[in-house]
Structure formats: structure tokens, C-alpha cells
Amino acid sequence: MARTREQLIRKGMTVAESKMFQEDKVWSRYSNDKIDIGEALARVTRTLYKAFPLDKALSALSIGSSNEPQFRLLETAFRSGLYLLDIEQEALQVVRERILRQRTDHVYTIAGDFRQILCDSRSAQEFVCSALGGSRMELVTLHHSLYYCEFKRWLSLFVNILRHVLGERGAIHAVLMAPDQNEFGTTGWLYEHFASRFCGHHNEQDLQILGRQFQAVEEAADCQVMMKQSRIHFAADDFEKFMAVVWMILLYPGVHQYSEEQRREITEFMMDEFWAKQRPLWQLQDHLVIYRRIPFAGLI
């Protein structure tokens, strides 16, 4: 039996309470986001493999994306150690179960808030000594995790990663929604439309600006800083799944708190302007890759 409009609205509001890793699973299934990330990650990995001897095992730190599909690529490519840092215990538990079931003993889960750990120089050094066993990484990834860190802290975060976490030769790969808000139907437009109205918040998180800022710091002297932009398509086969991703984009409840009345307005808007018209969501997506002491032009 077909659900009534009101039933769909209620379902769309209720799913706002889902865990972030569950919402991301829907996004992964019904968009080409992870394909886009995986393709770029493969090019970064290929660059690193070319830069090191064939018999050297590499290590990586994944920040805030422990349960995402690219885990499989990281697990196979970084056999010296794959460290997964995440604040969400449910996501880490999924990985812990997989580690035991598939006997991937080189994968380690670390519960913690990367903002507290890596935005401060001393705590970043302590983290390397304690959680990473004193080892530096050949790769550090931040795949959609920067949403939860204020833009003004980004530069110090990346400088600390370069100083204390990344090895003498290696790469940082960051991926994030572009803040473009001009095109109706994009996630950037959607976020600006509701977060600015209801929370007075404007998205200033721009990887391209960070890339230009980073090029000016002393630590960038021996680095290649590379950027590109992709276009991501999302369309689900169920309104509840569709709204789960909308709440993830609007950072509810992890960052912004929308009242019940506001959540209803958002849900009704998405029903009338997107779901009823079979209109997909689009995301303009930025990639930033920083290669350190790679003696040839890296891939992105």
C-alpha cells in the first residue's frame, strides 16, 4: 500500500536521528561519490608506489572515514599498517568485527576526535608516539571529515600533519563538498539555503582556499599542491533514504540543531521540490592532494 504524503514526511523527519555512518552508507550506495574518491585515491597510491622501492610496505592514517568503501583499497595497499581514527564508535565497531573475521591484523582502530588530537602540535606528537607506535605515515586521508572542523583550524591541522604525522616522503589526500551555492539542486546550495536561515551559518569551508594558503607556508617548500573538482550525482529509490542523506548534508544533529518545526519545513521542501519532481541532488566536490618530496609530477 502506498504511503500517504504525511506518512512520508514523518518518516523523512524520523530518519534525521540516524547514525552518521548509516547515512553515509546510503550516500555511498546511491551516489558516485565513493567511486570518485576511490579513483583519486588509486592515483595517489599509484604515485606513492612509484616513489618507493617495490619491496617497501607503506602505512596510512585514515581520519574520520573508517567504515567507508575506500577502506578496502587502503587495507590492501598499505600493509605496513592502516590506522583508522574516528570519533564514532559504531563505525569503528563495524571495522573491528571485519578485522577479526578477515584476519587483517595490520589494521588498527583508534577512537578519538581528530580536532583535539591533530590541531595542536604537542598532542599530535603524542598521538604519533602512542597510537601510531612512533611511526610516520606515507599517506594521510581526510575524506569528508573536515566538515566537522572549523575552517580557521584547517591550516594548523595540515601543518601539524606534515610536521608530525607524514613521513619524509608521502601524501595527504582531502575530499570535501565545494562551498558553491549558486546552482539550485546542489548540496552546496541546499546547505546554504537552510543552515544560513535557521542557524545563521554560512559555509566557508573551501579546500581550494586551503590549498592556496598552504602553498604560502614554509612547510610547503618541498611539496606539490594539487587540486581538482568533480561532479557527484545522488538519487535514492526511497524517500526515507533520500532524507537520511539530506540530514547528513545539513550536519544534523552533529553540528546544527534544527527544531521540529524547521525539520518539517526542510522535509516538506525536499518532498515537493526534489522527490515529487524526481530531481536528483548534485554535489560539486573538491580534491586536494599534497605530495611531499615526490621527485616527479604526482597524479590526482
C-alpha positions as CSV (number, residue, x, y, z in Angstrom):
1,M,0.0,0.0,0.0
2,A,1.4,3.4,-1.0
3,R,2.3,5.7,1.9
4,T,0.4,9.0,2.2
5,R,2.3,12.3,1.9
6,E,2.1,12.8,5.7
7,Q,3.5,9.3,6.4
8,L,6.4,10.0,4.1
9,I,7.0,13.4,5.8
10,R,7.0,11.7,9.2
11,K,9.5,9.1,8.0
12,G,11.7,11.7,6.5
13,M,11.8,13.6,9.8
14,T,12.4,10.5,11.9
15,V,15.4,9.3,9.9
16,A,17.1,12.5,11.0
17,E,18.1,10.6,14.1
18,S,20.1,8.0,12.2
19,K,23.8,7.5,12.9
20,M,26.2,9.3,10.6
21,F,27.8,6.1,9.3
22,Q,24.3,4.8,8.4
23,E,23.5,7.9,6.5
24,D,26.9,7.7,4.7
25,K,26.1,4.1,3.8
26,V,23.1,5.3,1.9
27,W,25.1,8.1,0.2
28,S,27.7,5.5,-0.8
29,R,25.2,3.2,-2.3
30,Y,23.2,5.8,-4.3
31,S,25.8,8.2,-5.4
32,N,29.1,8.0,-7.3
33,D,30.9,9.8,-4.5
34,K,33.0,6.7,-3.4
35,I,33.8,5.9,-7.0
36,D,35.1,9.4,-7.4
37,I,37.2,9.2,-4.2
38,G,38.4,5.7,-5.0
39,E,39.6,6.7,-8.4
40,A,41.6,9.7,-7.0
41,L,42.9,7.6,-4.1
42,A,44.1,5.0,-6.6
43,R,46.0,7.6,-8.5
44,V,47.6,8.9,-5.2
45,T,48.5,5.3,-4.2
46,R,50.0,4.7,-7.7
47,T,52.1,7.8,-7.3
48,L,53.4,6.7,-3.9
49,Y,54.2,3.2,-5.1
50,K,56.3,4.7,-7.9
51,A,58.1,6.8,-5.4
52,F,59.2,3.9,-3.2
53,P,61.1,0.7,-3.8
54,L,58.8,-2.2,-4.7
55,D,59.6,-4.2,-1.6
56,K,58.7,-1.4,0.8
57,A,55.5,-1.8,2.7
58,L,53.6,1.5,3.2
59,S,51.5,2.8,6.0
60,A,48.4,5.1,6.1
61,L,46.2,7.0,8.5
62,S,42.6,7.5,7.6
63,I,40.9,10.3,9.6
64,G,37.2,10.1,10.1
65,S,36.3,7.6,7.3
66,S,36.9,4.3,8.9
67,N,33.8,2.5,7.7
68,E,33.7,3.8,4.1
69,P,34.3,1.7,1.0
70,Q,37.8,3.0,0.3
71,F,38.8,1.1,3.4
72,R,39.2,-1.9,1.2
73,L,41.6,-0.1,-1.1
74,L,43.6,1.2,1.8
75,E,43.7,-2.2,3.5
76,T,45.3,-3.9,0.5
77,A,47.7,-1.1,-0.4
78,F,49.1,-0.2,3.0
79,R,50.2,-3.4,4.5
80,S,52.8,-1.9,6.9
81,G,49.9,-0.5,8.9
82,L,46.5,1.1,8.3
83,Y,45.3,3.3,11.2
84,L,41.6,4.3,11.4
85,L,40.9,7.4,13.6
86,D,37.2,8.1,14.2
87,I,35.0,9.6,16.8
88,E,32.1,7.4,16.0
89,Q,32.3,4.1,18.0
90,E,29.6,2.4,15.8
91,A,31.7,2.9,12.7
92,L,34.8,1.6,14.4
93,Q,33.0,-1.5,15.7
94,V,32.0,-2.5,12.2
95,V,35.7,-2.4,11.3
96,R,36.8,-4.3,14.4
97,E,34.4,-7.1,13.5
98,R,35.8,-7.1,10.0
99,I,39.4,-7.2,11.3
100,L,38.6,-10.3,13.3
101,R,36.6,-12.0,10.7
102,Q,39.0,-11.4,7.8
103,R,42.2,-11.6,9.9
104,T,43.5,-8.2,8.8
105,D,46.0,-7.8,11.6
106,H,47.7,-4.8,10.1
107,V,44.6,-2.6,10.6
108,Y,44.2,-0.7,13.8
109,T,41.2,1.3,15.1
110,I,41.7,4.4,17.2
111,A,38.8,6.2,18.9
112,G,39.2,9.9,19.2
113,D,38.4,13.4,18.0
114,F,41.0,14.4,15.3
115,R,40.3,18.1,16.0
116,Q,41.6,17.7,19.6
117,I,44.4,15.4,18.6
118,L,45.9,16.9,15.5
119,C,45.1,20.7,15.6
120,D,47.6,21.1,18.5
121,S,51.3,20.4,17.8
122,R,52.1,18.7,21.2
123,S,49.0,16.4,21.1
124,A,49.8,15.5,17.5
125,Q,53.3,14.4,18.6
126,E,51.9,12.4,21.5
127,F,49.4,10.8,19.2
128,V,52.2,9.6,16.8
129,C,54.2,8.2,19.8
130,S,51.2,6.4,21.5
131,A,48.6,5.5,18.8
132,L,50.9,5.1,15.8
133,G,53.8,3.4,17.7
134,G,56.2,6.2,16.8
135,S,55.8,5.5,13.0
136,R,55.3,8.2,10.4
137,M,52.8,7.6,7.6
138,E,53.2,7.6,3.8
139,L,49.6,8.6,3.4
140,V,47.0,10.6,5.4
141,T,43.5,10.8,4.2
142,L,40.7,13.2,5.2
143,H,37.7,12.0,3.2
144,H,34.7,14.3,4.1
145,S,35.9,14.6,7.7
146,L,36.7,18.3,7.5
147,Y,33.0,19.2,7.7
148,Y,33.4,18.8,11.5
149,C,36.4,21.1,11.8
150,E,36.2,24.9,11.6
151,F,37.9,26.3,8.6
152,K,40.1,28.6,10.7
153,R,41.8,25.5,12.2
154,W,42.5,23.8,8.9
155,L,45.9,25.3,8.1
156,S,47.3,24.4,11.5
157,L,45.8,20.9,11.2
158,F,47.6,20.3,7.8
159,V,50.8,21.8,9.0
160,N,50.8,19.6,12.1
161,I,50.1,16.5,9.9
162,L,53.0,17.4,7.7
163,R,55.3,18.2,10.6
164,H,54.5,15.3,12.9
165,V,52.5,12.6,11.1
166,L,53.6,12.3,7.5
167,G,56.9,10.7,6.7
168,E,59.8,12.4,4.9
169,R,58.1,11.4,1.6
170,G,54.3,10.9,1.4
171,A,50.9,12.4,0.5
172,I,47.8,13.9,2.1
173,H,44.5,13.4,0.3
174,A,41.5,15.5,1.3
175,V,38.0,15.5,-0.2
176,L,35.1,17.8,0.6
177,M,32.0,19.4,-0.8
178,A,32.7,22.6,-2.6
179,P,31.0,25.6,-1.0
180,D,29.4,26.8,-4.3
181,Q,25.9,27.9,-3.6
182,N,24.8,29.4,-6.9
183,E,23.3,26.3,-8.6
184,F,19.9,25.2,-7.3
185,G,19.9,21.5,-6.7
186,T,23.4,21.2,-5.4
187,T,24.4,20.2,-1.9
188,G,26.2,23.5,-1.5
189,W,23.0,25.4,-2.4
190,L,20.9,23.2,-0.1
191,Y,23.3,23.7,2.9
192,E,23.4,27.5,2.4
193,H,19.6,27.7,2.0
194,F,18.7,26.1,5.3
195,A,21.8,26.4,7.5
196,S,22.0,30.1,6.9
197,R,18.3,30.7,7.5
198,F,17.9,28.5,10.6
199,C,21.4,28.7,12.2
200,G,22.9,31.8,10.8
201,H,25.8,29.8,9.4
202,H,27.5,30.2,6.0
203,N,29.7,27.5,4.6
204,E,33.3,28.9,4.5
205,Q,35.0,25.5,4.2
206,D,36.8,25.7,1.0
207,L,39.6,23.2,0.1
208,Q,40.7,25.4,-2.8
209,I,41.4,28.3,-0.5
210,L,43.2,26.0,1.9
211,G,45.4,24.8,-1.0
212,R,46.4,28.3,-1.8
213,Q,47.0,29.2,1.9
214,F,49.1,26.0,2.3
215,Q,51.3,26.9,-0.7
216,A,52.4,30.0,1.2
217,V,53.7,28.3,4.4
218,E,57.3,27.2,5.0
219,E,56.4,23.5,5.1
220,A,55.1,23.6,1.5
221,A,58.6,24.4,0.1
222,D,59.2,20.7,-0.8
223,C,55.5,19.9,-1.7
224,Q,53.4,19.6,-4.7
225,V,49.9,21.1,-4.0
226,M,47.3,19.8,-6.5
227,M,43.5,20.4,-6.8
228,K,40.6,19.3,-8.9
229,Q,36.8,19.3,-8.8
230,S,34.3,16.6,-9.6
231,R,30.5,16.5,-10.0
232,I,28.7,13.9,-7.9
233,H,25.1,12.6,-8.6
234,F,22.8,11.3,-5.9
235,A,19.3,9.8,-6.3
236,A,17.7,7.2,-3.9
237,D,14.9,4.8,-4.5
238,D,13.1,5.6,-1.2
239,F,12.2,8.9,0.4
240,E,13.5,7.9,3.8
241,K,16.9,7.1,2.4
242,F,16.9,10.3,0.4
243,M,16.2,12.3,3.6
244,A,18.9,10.4,5.5
245,V,21.5,11.9,3.2
246,V,19.8,15.4,3.4
247,W,20.3,15.4,7.2
248,M,23.9,14.3,6.7
249,I,24.5,17.2,4.3
250,L,22.8,19.7,6.7
251,L,25.0,18.4,9.6
252,Y,22.1,17.5,11.9
253,P,22.5,16.8,14.7
254,G,26.3,16.7,14.9
255,V,26.8,20.4,14.2
256,H,23.5,22.1,13.7
257,Q,20.3,21.7,15.8
258,Y,17.1,22.3,13.8
259,S,13.8,22.5,15.7
260,E,11.0,20.1,14.9
261,E,9.2,22.8,13.0
262,Q,12.3,23.5,11.0
263,R,12.8,19.8,10.3
264,R,9.3,19.6,9.0
265,E,9.8,22.6,6.7
266,I,13.0,21.0,5.3
267,T,11.4,17.7,4.8
268,E,8.3,19.2,3.0
269,F,10.6,21.3,0.8
270,M,12.6,18.2,-0.2
271,M,9.4,16.3,-0.8
272,D,7.9,18.9,-3.1
273,E,10.9,20.3,-4.9
274,F,13.0,17.2,-5.3
275,W,11.3,13.9,-4.6
276,A,7.9,14.6,-6.3
277,K,9.7,16.1,-9.3
278,Q,12.3,13.2,-9.4
279,R,15.1,15.8,-9.2
280,P,18.5,14.4,-8.1
281,L,20.9,16.1,-5.8
282,W,24.3,17.2,-7.3
283,Q,27.5,17.8,-5.4
284,L,30.5,19.8,-6.6
285,Q,33.4,18.0,-4.9
286,D,36.9,19.3,-4.3
287,H,40.0,17.1,-4.1
288,L,43.2,18.4,-2.5
289,V,46.4,16.4,-2.7
290,I,49.7,17.4,-1.1
291,Y,52.7,15.4,-2.2
292,R,55.8,15.7,-0.1
293,R,59.3,15.2,-1.7
294,I,57.9,13.2,-4.6
295,P,60.6,13.6,-7.3
296,F,58.2,13.7,-10.2
297,A,54.7,15.1,-11.0
298,G,52.1,13.2,-9.0
299,L,48.7,12.1,-10.1
300,I,45.3,13.5,-8.9
